[in-house]
Amino acid sequence: VHVCTDPKGKLTEEPSIQETSGTPRLDEGALKLAKAASGRYKPGTEDGNPIASCFGFRIKFQLRN
């Protein structure tokens, strides 16, 4: 998932799939999770100060019984 955040960790644009899982439902779930985390992302820093930034990360889904 690829996201861009402001200095407060809130999304500045819609998250996008950086690398597909190969399953549309999992990709949709990853995007939904990424959106739900808006405001909870740790912003990037420059000279110790929070800045707007973009970054990618993986979401691992695991089936449980």
All heavy atoms as TSV, in Angstrom:
chain	resi	resn	atom	element	x	y	z
A	1	VAL	N	N	0.854	-1.174	0.000
A	1	VAL	CA	C	0.000	0.000	0.000
A	1	VAL	C	C	0.892	1.226	0.000
A	1	VAL	O	O	1.925	1.247	0.675
A	1	VAL	CB	C	-0.920	0.004	1.239
A	1	VAL	CG1	C	-1.743	1.270	1.304
A	1	VAL	CG2	C	-1.822	-1.198	1.258
A	2	HIS	N	N	0.506	2.246	-0.731
A	2	HIS	CA	C	1.240	3.504	-0.783
A	2	HIS	C	C	0.340	4.598	-0.217
A	2	HIS	O	O	-0.818	4.720	-0.621
A	2	HIS	CB	C	1.619	3.819	-2.235
A	2	HIS	CG	C	2.418	5.056	-2.373
A	2	HIS	ND1	N	1.865	6.252	-2.744
A	2	HIS	CD2	C	3.742	5.289	-2.177
A	2	HIS	CE1	C	2.815	7.170	-2.777
A	2	HIS	NE2	N	3.954	6.603	-2.442
A	3	VAL	N	N	0.869	5.379	0.744
A	3	VAL	CA	C	0.104	6.467	1.346
A	3	VAL	C	C	0.944	7.738	1.407
A	3	VAL	O	O	2.166	7.680	1.448
A	3	VAL	CB	C	-0.391	6.125	2.774
A	3	VAL	CG1	C	-1.354	4.961	2.767
A	3	VAL	CG2	C	0.772	5.838	3.710
A	4	CYS	N	N	0.261	8.876	1.422
A	4	CYS	CA	C	0.896	10.171	1.614
A	4	CYS	C	C	0.193	10.840	2.794
A	4	CYS	O	O	-1.040	10.810	2.884
A	4	CYS	CB	C	0.770	11.046	0.373
A	4	CYS	SG	S	1.702	10.401	-1.041
A	5	THR	N	N	0.995	11.404	3.705
A	5	THR	CA	C	0.439	12.005	4.919
A	5	THR	C	C	0.935	13.431	5.105
A	5	THR	O	O	1.973	13.819	4.577
A	5	THR	CB	C	0.825	11.190	6.166
A	5	THR	OG1	O	2.249	11.216	6.315
A	5	THR	CG2	C	0.342	9.761	6.077
A	6	ASP	N	N	0.181	14.171	5.907
A	6	ASP	CA	C	0.606	15.518	6.283
A	6	ASP	C	C	1.475	15.419	7.545
A	6	ASP	O	O	1.694	14.319	8.059
A	6	ASP	CB	C	-0.620	16.419	6.480
A	6	ASP	CG	C	-1.504	16.051	7.662
A	6	ASP	OD1	O	-1.094	15.239	8.525
A	6	ASP	OD2	O	-2.623	16.592	7.743
A	7	PRO	N	N	1.949	16.532	8.066
A	7	PRO	CA	C	2.808	16.477	9.253
A	7	PRO	C	C	2.117	15.929	10.510
A	7	PRO	O	O	2.788	15.596	11.485
A	7	PRO	CB	C	3.224	17.937	9.462
A	7	PRO	CG	C	3.138	18.554	8.105
A	7	PRO	CD	C	1.955	17.865	7.462
A	8	LYS	N	N	0.795	15.825	10.485
A	8	LYS	CA	C	0.071	15.272	11.632
A	8	LYS	C	C	-0.256	13.795	11.457
A	8	LYS	O	O	-0.917	13.192	12.293
A	8	LYS	CB	C	-1.213	16.066	11.876
A	8	LYS	CG	C	-0.928	17.487	12.314
A	8	LYS	CD	C	-2.204	18.227	12.599
A	8	LYS	CE	C	-1.870	19.649	13.040
A	8	LYS	NZ	N	-3.069	20.415	13.353
A	9	GLY	N	N	0.163	13.198	10.339
A	9	GLY	CA	C	-0.080	11.784	10.097
A	9	GLY	C	C	-1.408	11.472	9.445
A	9	GLY	O	O	-1.793	10.312	9.340
A	10	LYS	N	N	-2.108	12.497	8.970
A	10	LYS	CA	C	-3.383	12.285	8.284
A	10	LYS	C	C	-3.145	12.149	6.786
A	10	LYS	O	O	-2.270	12.807	6.224
A	10	LYS	CB	C	-4.341	13.445	8.559
A	10	LYS	CG	C	-4.771	13.494	10.008
A	10	LYS	CD	C	-5.833	14.523	10.209
A	10	LYS	CE	C	-6.224	14.517	11.687
A	10	LYS	NZ	N	-7.387	15.354	11.939
A	11	LEU	N	N	-3.947	11.321	6.145
A	11	LEU	CA	C	-3.817	11.107	4.707
A	11	LEU	C	C	-4.084	12.396	3.940
A	11	LEU	O	O	-4.998	13.146	4.279
A	11	LEU	CB	C	-4.801	10.035	4.235
A	11	LEU	CG	C	-4.547	8.625	4.752
A	11	LEU	CD1	C	-5.692	7.704	4.352
A	11	LEU	CD2	C	-3.223	8.081	4.240
A	12	THR	N	N	-3.280	12.624	2.912
A	12	THR	CA	C	-3.477	13.792	2.055
A	12	THR	C	C	-4.068	13.404	0.704
A	12	THR	O	O	-4.443	14.270	-0.077
A	12	THR	CB	C	-2.149	14.540	1.821
A	12	THR	OG1	O	-1.210	13.636	1.242
A	12	THR	CG2	C	-1.610	15.097	3.118
A	13	GLU	N	N	-4.130	12.103	0.443
A	13	GLU	CA	C	-4.738	11.588	-0.785
A	13	GLU	C	C	-5.161	10.150	-0.539
A	13	GLU	O	O	-4.819	9.560	0.483
A	13	GLU	CB	C	-3.773	11.685	-1.963
A	13	GLU	CG	C	-2.481	10.923	-1.771
A	13	GLU	CD	C	-1.488	11.171	-2.889
A	13	GLU	OE1	O	-1.080	12.315	-3.088
A	13	GLU	OE2	O	-1.131	10.179	-3.563
A	14	GLU	N	N	-5.898	9.624	-1.476
A	14	GLU	CA	C	-6.368	8.246	-1.354
A	14	GLU	C	C	-5.186	7.274	-1.383
A	14	GLU	O	O	-4.300	7.424	-2.228
A	14	GLU	CB	C	-7.323	7.893	-2.499
A	14	GLU	CG	C	-8.668	8.560	-2.402
A	14	GLU	CD	C	-9.511	8.020	-1.270
A	14	GLU	OE1	O	-9.650	6.788	-1.154
A	14	GLU	OE2	O	-10.023	8.846	-0.502
A	15	PRO	N	N	-5.152	6.293	-0.485
A	15	PRO	CA	C	-4.109	5.267	-0.565
A	15	PRO	C	C	-4.242	4.500	-1.877
A	15	PRO	O	O	-5.320	4.447	-2.469
A	15	PRO	CB	C	-4.418	4.340	0.609
A	15	PRO	CG	C	-5.320	5.095	1.498
A	15	PRO	CD	C	-6.051	6.069	0.634
A	16	SER	N	N	-3.148	3.912	-2.318
A	16	SER	CA	C	-3.176	3.124	-3.543
A	16	SER	C	C	-2.402	1.825	-3.339
A	16	SER	O	O	-1.599	1.704	-2.425
A	16	SER	CB	C	-2.584	3.917	-4.708
A	16	SER	OG	O	-1.227	4.234	-4.449
A	17	ILE	N	N	-2.693	0.885	-4.216
A	17	ILE	CA	C	-1.995	-0.400	-4.154
A	17	ILE	C	C	-0.658	-0.252	-4.871
A	17	ILE	O	O	-0.613	0.088	-6.047
A	17	ILE	CB	C	-2.840	-1.515	-4.816
A	17	ILE	CG1	C	-4.133	-1.735	-4.033
A	17	ILE	CG2	C	-2.045	-2.806	-4.938
A	17	ILE	CD1	C	-3.934	-2.205	-2.608
A	18	GLN	N	N	0.408	-0.485	-4.140
A	18	GLN	CA	C	1.754	-0.389	-4.707
A	18	GLN	C	C	2.133	-1.697	-5.377
A	18	GLN	O	O	2.769	-1.713	-6.411
A	18	GLN	CB	C	2.739	-0.052	-3.589
A	18	GLN	CG	C	4.128	0.276	-4.053
A	18	GLN	CD	C	4.946	0.890	-2.931
A	18	GLN	OE1	O	4.451	1.661	-2.131
A	18	GLN	NE2	N	6.203	0.529	-2.879
A	19	GLU	N	N	1.721	-2.804	-4.768
A	19	GLU	CA	C	1.967	-4.141	-5.323
A	19	GLU	C	C	0.762	-5.000	-4.985
A	19	GLU	O	O	0.442	-5.187	-3.821
A	19	GLU	CB	C	3.230	-4.740	-4.714
A	19	GLU	CG	C	3.616	-6.081	-5.291
A	19	GLU	CD	C	4.899	-6.633	-4.682
A	19	GLU	OE1	O	5.701	-5.843	-4.162
A	19	GLU	OE2	O	5.057	-7.862	-4.716
A	20	THR	N	N	0.087	-5.516	-5.987
A	20	THR	CA	C	-1.135	-6.281	-5.753
A	20	THR	C	C	-0.865	-7.614	-5.058
A	20	THR	O	O	0.210	-8.210	-5.228
A	20	THR	CB	C	-1.899	-6.524	-7.067
A	20	THR	OG1	O	-3.130	-7.207	-6.764
A	20	THR	CG2	C	-1.094	-7.358	-8.046
A	21	SER	N	N	-1.831	-8.041	-4.302
A	21	SER	CA	C	-1.756	-9.357	-3.663
A	21	SER	C	C	-2.132	-10.439	-4.661
A	21	SER	O	O	-1.914	-11.620	-4.415
A	21	SER	CB	C	-2.719	-9.421	-2.476
A	21	SER	OG	O	-4.064	-9.353	-2.932
A	22	GLY	N	N	-2.763	-10.007	-5.758
A	22	GLY	CA	C	-3.266	-10.960	-6.736
A	22	GLY	C	C	-4.731	-11.290	-6.502
A	22	GLY	O	O	-5.356	-11.973	-7.297
A	23	THR	N	N	-5.268	-10.801	-5.398
A	23	THR	CA	C	-6.665	-11.043	-5.050
A	23	THR	C	C	-7.354	-9.695	-4.821
A	23	THR	O	O	-7.012	-8.986	-3.874
A	23	THR	CB	C	-6.779	-11.898	-3.770
A	23	THR	OG1	O	-6.036	-13.105	-3.961
A	23	THR	CG2	C	-8.216	-12.242	-3.444
A	24	PRO	N	N	-8.309	-9.327	-5.681
A	24	PRO	CA	C	-8.968	-8.025	-5.546
A	24	PRO	C	C	-9.567	-7.756	-4.164
A	24	PRO	O	O	-9.471	-6.643	-3.656
A	24	PRO	CB	C	-10.045	-8.057	-6.632
A	24	PRO	CG	C	-9.499	-8.993	-7.665
A	24	PRO	CD	C	-8.764	-10.047	-6.868
A	25	ARG	N	N	-10.167	-8.764	-3.551
A	25	ARG	CA	C	-10.787	-8.549	-2.228
A	25	ARG	C	C	-9.745	-8.206	-1.165
A	25	ARG	O	O	-9.986	-7.387	-0.294
A	25	ARG	CB	C	-11.597	-9.768	-1.791
A	25	ARG	CG	C	-12.922	-9.870	-2.545
A	25	ARG	CD	C	-13.798	-10.962	-2.026
A	25	ARG	NE	N	-14.249	-10.661	-0.673
A	25	ARG	CZ	C	-14.829	-11.545	0.117
A	25	ARG	NH1	N	-15.032	-12.775	-0.296
A	25	ARG	NH2	N	-15.212	-11.215	1.318
A	26	LEU	N	N	-8.567	-8.836	-1.244
A	26	LEU	CA	C	-7.511	-8.517	-0.280
A	26	LEU	C	C	-6.967	-7.113	-0.536
A	26	LEU	O	O	-6.702	-6.364	0.408
A	26	LEU	CB	C	-6.378	-9.546	-0.349
A	26	LEU	CG	C	-6.700	-10.938	0.182
A	26	LEU	CD1	C	-5.485	-11.849	0.034
A	26	LEU	CD2	C	-7.144	-10.876	1.635
A	27	ASP	N	N	-6.809	-6.750	-1.803
A	27	ASP	CA	C	-6.347	-5.402	-2.130
A	27	ASP	C	C	-7.343	-4.357	-1.608
A	27	ASP	O	O	-6.945	-3.346	-1.021
A	27	ASP	CB	C	-6.163	-5.239	-3.642
A	27	ASP	CG	C	-4.982	-6.031	-4.182
A	27	ASP	OD1	O	-4.189	-6.577	-3.379
A	27	ASP	OD2	O	-4.857	-6.104	-5.420
A	28	GLU	N	N	-8.635	-4.609	-1.795
A	28	GLU	CA	C	-9.660	-3.689	-1.292
A	28	GLU	C	C	-9.604	-3.593	0.227
A	28	GLU	O	O	-9.745	-2.507	0.792
A	28	GLU	CB	C	-11.049	-4.163	-1.727
A	28	GLU	CG	C	-11.315	-4.006	-3.206
A	28	GLU	CD	C	-12.623	-4.662	-3.630
A	28	GLU	OE1	O	-13.528	-4.836	-2.797
A	28	GLU	OE2	O	-12.725	-5.009	-4.828
A	29	GLY	N	N	-9.398	-4.717	0.900
A	29	GLY	CA	C	-9.288	-4.726	2.357
A	29	GLY	C	C	-8.078	-3.941	2.830
A	29	GLY	O	O	-8.143	-3.224	3.834
A	30	ALA	N	N	-6.972	-4.054	2.109
A	30	ALA	CA	C	-5.762	-3.313	2.468
A	30	ALA	C	C	-5.994	-1.809	2.336
A	30	ALA	O	O	-5.577	-1.034	3.198
A	30	ALA	CB	C	-4.604	-3.761	1.587
A	31	LEU	N	N	-6.675	-1.394	1.283
A	31	LEU	CA	C	-6.969	0.025	1.103
A	31	LEU	C	C	-7.909	0.535	2.193
A	31	LEU	O	O	-7.721	1.636	2.720
A	31	LEU	CB	C	-7.571	0.278	-0.278
A	31	LEU	CG	C	-6.620	0.085	-1.455
A	31	LEU	CD1	C	-7.386	0.236	-2.776
A	31	LEU	CD2	C	-5.453	1.052	-1.388
A	32	LYS	N	N	-8.882	-0.260	2.547
A	32	LYS	CA	C	-9.828	0.125	3.602
A	32	LYS	C	C	-9.087	0.289	4.931
A	32	LYS	O	O	-9.322	1.243	5.674
A	32	LYS	CB	C	-10.925	-0.938	3.719
A	32	LYS	CG	C	-12.048	-0.567	4.630
A	32	LYS	CD	C	-13.162	-1.605	4.579
A	32	LYS	CE	C	-14.312	-1.209	5.451
A	32	LYS	NZ	N	-15.417	-2.176	5.377
A	33	LEU	N	N	-8.186	-0.626	5.231
A	33	LEU	CA	C	-7.395	-0.550	6.452
A	33	LEU	C	C	-6.501	0.686	6.444
A	33	LEU	O	O	-6.385	1.398	7.447
A	33	LEU	CB	C	-6.559	-1.817	6.606
A	33	LEU	CG	C	-5.710	-1.933	7.863
A	33	LEU	CD1	C	-6.578	-1.959	9.110
A	33	LEU	CD2	C	-4.859	-3.185	7.798
A	34	ALA	N	N	-5.880	0.969	5.309
A	34	ALA	CA	C	-5.008	2.136	5.189
A	34	ALA	C	C	-5.792	3.430	5.418
A	34	ALA	O	O	-5.306	4.351	6.080
A	34	ALA	CB	C	-4.333	2.156	3.824
A	35	LYS	N	N	-7.013	3.503	4.905
A	35	LYS	CA	C	-7.849	4.687	5.105
A	35	LYS	C	C	-8.252	4.837	6.564
A	35	LYS	O	O	-8.277	5.940	7.105
A	35	LYS	CB	C	-9.108	4.605	4.240
A	35	LYS	CG	C	-8.864	4.787	2.775
A	35	LYS	CD	C	-10.161	4.636	2.002
A	35	LYS	CE	C	-9.916	4.507	0.527
A	35	LYS	NZ	N	-11.155	4.287	-0.225
A	36	ALA	N	N	-8.553	3.731	7.222
A	36	ALA	CA	C	-8.986	3.756	8.623
A	36	ALA	C	C	-7.872	4.241	9.542
A	36	ALA	O	O	-8.142	4.747	10.629
A	36	ALA	CB	C	-9.461	2.366	9.045
A	37	ALA	N	N	-6.634	4.126	9.116
A	37	ALA	CA	C	-5.498	4.525	9.948
A	37	ALA	C	C	-5.159	6.012	9.820
A	37	ALA	O	O	-4.234	6.481	10.478
A	37	ALA	CB	C	-4.286	3.676	9.590
A	38	SER	N	N	-5.894	6.760	9.007
A	38	SER	CA	C	-5.597	8.183	8.831
A	38	SER	C	C	-5.567	8.885	10.180
A	38	SER	O	O	-6.453	8.701	11.013
A	38	SER	CB	C	-6.638	8.848	7.942
A	38	SER	OG	O	-6.304	10.205	7.716
A	39	GLY	N	N	-4.528	9.666	10.419
A	39	GLY	CA	C	-4.366	10.353	11.692
A	39	GLY	C	C	-3.544	9.554	12.677
A	39	GLY	O	O	-3.174	10.052	13.735
A	40	ARG	N	N	-3.250	8.304	12.336
A	40	ARG	CA	C	-2.470	7.438	13.215
A	40	ARG	C	C	-1.093	7.108	12.640
A	40	ARG	O	O	-0.317	6.428	13.273
A	40	ARG	CB	C	-3.229	6.138	13.469
A	40	ARG	CG	C	-4.532	6.356	14.202
A	40	ARG	CD	C	-5.157	5.026	14.581
A	40	ARG	NE	N	-6.459	5.252	15.150
A	40	ARG	CZ	C	-7.596	4.902	14.584
A	40	ARG	NH1	N	-7.588	4.287	13.423
A	40	ARG	NH2	N	-8.744	5.148	15.154
A	41	TYR	N	N	-0.817	7.597	11.440
A	41	TYR	CA	C	0.491	7.354	10.834
A	41	TYR	C	C	1.531	8.228	11.504
A	41	TYR	O	O	1.249	9.370	11.874
A	41	TYR	CB	C	0.462	7.648	9.331
A	41	TYR	CG	C	-0.328	6.657	8.533
A	41	TYR	CD1	C	-1.568	6.985	8.019
A	41	TYR	CD2	C	0.170	5.382	8.292
A	41	TYR	CE1	C	-2.305	6.071	7.282
A	41	TYR	CE2	C	-0.568	4.462	7.556
A	41	TYR	CZ	C	-1.794	4.811	7.056
A	41	TYR	OH	O	-2.527	3.908	6.333
A	42	LYS	N	N	2.729	7.695	11.648
A	42	LYS	CA	C	3.839	8.481	12.168
A	42	LYS	C	C	4.429	9.252	10.997
A	42	LYS	O	O	4.911	8.649	10.032
A	42	LYS	CB	C	4.886	7.553	12.788
A	42	LYS	CG	C	6.020	8.283	13.432
A	42	LYS	CD	C	6.961	7.316	14.115
A	42	LYS	CE	C	8.099	8.074	14.746
A	42	LYS	NZ	N	9.046	7.170	15.402
A	43	PRO	N	N	4.394	10.581	11.043
A	43	PRO	CA	C	4.886	11.353	9.906
A	43	PRO	C	C	6.394	11.259	9.761
A	43	PRO	O	O	7.120	10.991	10.727
A	43	PRO	CB	C	4.457	12.784	10.245
A	43	PRO	CG	C	4.348	12.808	11.721
A	43	PRO	CD	C	3.920	11.425	12.127
A	44	GLY	N	N	6.861	11.503	8.537
A	44	GLY	CA	C	8.291	11.585	8.314
A	44	GLY	C	C	8.826	12.825	9.014
A	44	GLY	O	O	8.063	13.717	9.404
A	45	THR	N	N	10.127	12.883	9.201
A	45	THR	CA	C	10.721	14.052	9.843
A	45	THR	C	C	11.895	14.573	9.019
A	45	THR	O	O	12.519	13.835	8.270
A	45	THR	CB	C	11.218	13.733	11.269
A	45	THR	OG1	O	12.192	12.691	11.193
A	45	THR	CG2	C	10.078	13.319	12.187
A	46	GLU	N	N	12.150	15.841	9.205
A	46	GLU	CA	C	13.303	16.499	8.601
A	46	GLU	C	C	13.850	17.456	9.655
A	46	GLU	O	O	13.111	18.305	10.167
A	46	GLU	CB	C	12.876	17.261	7.350
A	46	GLU	CG	C	14.039	17.826	6.569
A	46	GLU	CD	C	13.575	18.424	5.260
A	46	GLU	OE1	O	13.328	17.639	4.318
A	46	GLU	OE2	O	13.443	19.660	5.195
A	47	ASP	N	N	15.091	17.275	10.010
A	47	ASP	CA	C	15.714	18.071	11.078
A	47	ASP	C	C	14.906	17.981	12.373
A	47	ASP	O	O	14.772	18.955	13.113
A	47	ASP	CB	C	15.869	19.534	10.659
A	47	ASP	CG	C	16.797	19.707	9.468
A	47	ASP	OD1	O	17.787	18.939	9.373
A	47	ASP	OD2	O	16.538	20.587	8.635
A	48	GLY	N	N	14.312	16.808	12.616
A	48	GLY	CA	C	13.546	16.578	13.837
A	48	GLY	C	C	12.131	17.104	13.823
A	48	GLY	O	O	11.407	16.971	14.805
A	49	ASN	N	N	11.710	17.705	12.718
A	49	ASN	CA	C	10.356	18.260	12.625
A	49	ASN	C	C	9.498	17.406	11.705
A	49	ASN	O	O	9.967	16.963	10.659
A	49	ASN	CB	C	10.411	19.687	12.072
A	49	ASN	CG	C	11.178	20.611	12.991
A	49	ASN	OD1	O	10.929	20.640	14.186
A	49	ASN	ND2	N	12.117	21.341	12.434
A	50	PRO	N	N	8.219	17.178	12.084
A	50	PRO	CA	C	7.331	16.388	11.222
A	50	PRO	C	C	7.108	17.087	9.886
A	50	PRO	O	O	6.995	18.308	9.830
A	50	PRO	CB	C	6.019	16.302	12.010
A	50	PRO	CG	C	6.203	17.047	13.268
A	50	PRO	CD	C	7.568	17.656	13.283
A	51	ILE	N	N	7.059	16.287	8.827
A	51	ILE	CA	C	6.833	16.814	7.477
A	51	ILE	C	C	5.824	15.950	6.735
A	51	ILE	O	O	5.578	14.812	7.114
A	51	ILE	CB	C	8.143	16.858	6.657
A	51	ILE	CG1	C	8.739	15.444	6.504
A	51	ILE	CG2	C	9.149	17.830	7.261
A	51	ILE	CD1	C	9.874	15.342	5.506
A	52	ALA	N	N	5.272	16.499	5.681
A	52	ALA	CA	C	4.421	15.718	4.774
A	52	ALA	C	C	5.334	14.743	4.039
A	52	ALA	O	O	6.458	15.085	3.677
A	52	ALA	CB	C	3.706	16.637	3.801
A	53	SER	N	N	4.868	13.520	3.866
A	53	SER	CA	C	5.684	12.530	3.167
A	53	SER	C	C	4.815	11.416	2.607
A	53	SER	O	O	3.654	11.280	2.973
A	53	SER	CB	C	6.740	11.946	4.109
A	53	SER	OG	O	6.129	11.315	5.218
A	54	CYS	N	N	5.411	10.636	1.720
A	54	CYS	CA	C	4.749	9.471	1.139
A	54	CYS	C	C	5.620	8.250	1.398
A	54	CYS	O	O	6.852	8.361	1.418
A	54	CYS	CB	C	4.562	9.647	-0.360
A	54	CYS	SG	S	3.487	11.023	-0.810
A	55	PHE	N	N	4.979	7.117	1.605
A	55	PHE	CA	C	5.726	5.882	1.850
A	55	PHE	C	C	4.852	4.680	1.540
A	55	PHE	O	O	3.629	4.777	1.451
A	55	PHE	CB	C	6.236	5.815	3.294
A	55	PHE	CG	C	5.157	5.958	4.333
A	55	PHE	CD1	C	4.544	4.851	4.871
A	55	PHE	CD2	C	4.768	7.208	4.767
A	55	PHE	CE1	C	3.546	4.972	5.824
A	55	PHE	CE2	C	3.768	7.350	5.724
A	55	PHE	CZ	C	3.161	6.226	6.253
A	56	GLY	N	N	5.489	3.552	1.363
A	56	GLY	CA	C	4.782	2.306	1.104
A	56	GLY	C	C	5.011	1.332	2.245
A	56	GLY	O	O	6.007	1.419	2.964
A	57	PHE	N	N	4.067	0.438	2.432
A	57	PHE	CA	C	4.200	-0.606	3.446
A	57	PHE	C	C	3.369	-1.808	3.037
A	57	PHE	O	O	2.476	-1.710	2.200
A	57	PHE	CB	C	3.808	-0.100	4.834
A	57	PHE	CG	C	2.382	0.376	4.943
A	57	PHE	CD1	C	1.384	-0.487	5.368
A	57	PHE	CD2	C	2.046	1.679	4.630
A	57	PHE	CE1	C	0.074	-0.048	5.474
A	57	PHE	CE2	C	0.744	2.118	4.727
A	57	PHE	CZ	C	-0.254	1.252	5.154
A	58	ARG	N	N	3.671	-2.941	3.640
A	58	ARG	CA	C	2.944	-4.185	3.347
A	58	ARG	C	C	1.922	-4.465	4.433
A	58	ARG	O	O	2.155	-4.156	5.596
A	58	ARG	CB	C	3.912	-5.359	3.270
A	58	ARG	CG	C	4.829	-5.291	2.095
A	58	ARG	CD	C	5.751	-6.516	2.090
A	58	ARG	NE	N	6.695	-6.429	0.992
A	58	ARG	CZ	C	6.495	-6.958	-0.206
A	58	ARG	NH1	N	5.400	-7.637	-0.442
A	58	ARG	NH2	N	7.395	-6.827	-1.148
A	59	ILE	N	N	0.835	-5.065	4.041
A	59	ILE	CA	C	-0.176	-5.539	4.987
A	59	ILE	C	C	-0.248	-7.039	4.803
A	59	ILE	O	O	-0.444	-7.531	3.691
A	59	ILE	CB	C	-1.542	-4.882	4.750
A	59	ILE	CG1	C	-1.445	-3.380	4.979
A	59	ILE	CG2	C	-2.609	-5.537	5.619
A	59	ILE	CD1	C	-2.708	-2.623	4.688
A	60	LYS	N	N	-0.075	-7.760	5.874
A	60	LYS	CA	C	-0.113	-9.223	5.831
A	60	LYS	C	C	-1.450	-9.691	6.391
A	60	LYS	O	O	-1.794	-9.405	7.532
A	60	LYS	CB	C	1.037	-9.804	6.653
A	60	LYS	CG	C	1.086	-11.315	6.620
A	60	LYS	CD	C	2.267	-11.819	7.440
A	60	LYS	CE	C	2.291	-13.329	7.449
A	60	LYS	NZ	N	3.418	-13.829	8.259
A	61	PHE	N	N	-2.207	-10.399	5.569
A	61	PHE	CA	C	-3.461	-10.990	6.001
A	61	PHE	C	C	-3.212	-12.424	6.420
A	61	PHE	O	O	-2.426	-13.133	5.785
A	61	PHE	CB	C	-4.491	-10.962	4.875
A	61	PHE	CG	C	-4.987	-9.576	4.565
A	61	PHE	CD1	C	-4.445	-8.848	3.516
A	61	PHE	CD2	C	-5.992	-8.990	5.328
A	61	PHE	CE1	C	-4.886	-7.575	3.211
A	61	PHE	CE2	C	-6.443	-7.719	5.030
A	61	PHE	CZ	C	-5.884	-7.009	3.982
A	62	GLN	N	N	-3.870	-12.843	7.477
A	62	GLN	CA	C	-3.701	-14.205	7.970
A	62	GLN	C	C	-5.070	-14.775	8.326
A	62	GLN	O	O	-5.818	-14.149	9.087
A	62	GLN	CB	C	-2.790	-14.197	9.197
A	62	GLN	CG	C	-2.397	-15.542	9.684
A	62	GLN	CD	C	-1.353	-15.438	10.800
A	62	GLN	OE1	O	-1.202	-14.407	11.442
A	62	GLN	NE2	N	-0.656	-16.506	11.031
A	63	LEU	N	N	-5.395	-15.935	7.767
A	63	LEU	CA	C	-6.652	-16.604	8.073
A	63	LEU	C	C	-6.540	-17.303	9.412
A	63	LEU	O	O	-5.516	-17.926	9.724
A	63	LEU	CB	C	-7.006	-17.624	6.982
A	63	LEU	CG	C	-7.285	-17.051	5.609
A	63	LEU	CD1	C	-7.496	-18.183	4.617
A	63	LEU	CD2	C	-8.504	-16.158	5.635
A	64	ARG	N	N	-7.579	-17.198	10.200
A	64	ARG	CA	C	-7.614	-17.869	11.496
A	64	ARG	C	C	-8.837	-18.768	11.577
A	64	ARG	O	O	-9.867	-18.486	10.990
A	64	ARG	CB	C	-7.670	-16.844	12.640
A	64	ARG	CG	C	-6.446	-15.994	12.701
A	64	ARG	CD	C	-6.512	-15.094	13.873
A	64	ARG	NE	N	-5.333	-14.230	13.871
A	64	ARG	CZ	C	-4.987	-13.483	14.868
A	64	ARG	NH1	N	-5.727	-13.462	15.959
A	64	ARG	NH2	N	-3.923	-12.735	14.803
A	65	ASN	N	N	-8.712	-19.811	12.327
A	65	ASN	CA	C	-9.858	-20.727	12.513
A	65	ASN	C	C	-10.805	-20.238	13.557
A	65	ASN	O	O	-10.514	-19.667	14.504
A	65	ASN	CB	C	-9.345	-22.115	12.908
A	65	ASN	CG	C	-8.610	-22.768	11.761
A	65	ASN	OD1	O	-8.897	-22.482	10.617
A	65	ASN	ND2	N	-7.670	-23.613	12.085
